[in-house]
């Protein structure tokens, strides 16, 4: 199932986040979706498995935020943890 999660943008001068359509592997683990803008530097790379936690943004909305990389690979729609 695909869902919007947020990833932090690096080197922006202010704390910034990008919404990314990502594939949910289980509860709070996602495979990060692709970039639309190659000029952005993300905290995690597209295609990486990331752990998320709920985050409340300044406007009061709540979304999962990628907080850590998880060593795993995707093989034909199956997830293998390293």
Helices and strands as residue ranges (DSSP letters): E 2-10, E 16-26, E 29-31, E 41-42, E 49-56, E 62-70, E 72-75, E 78-81
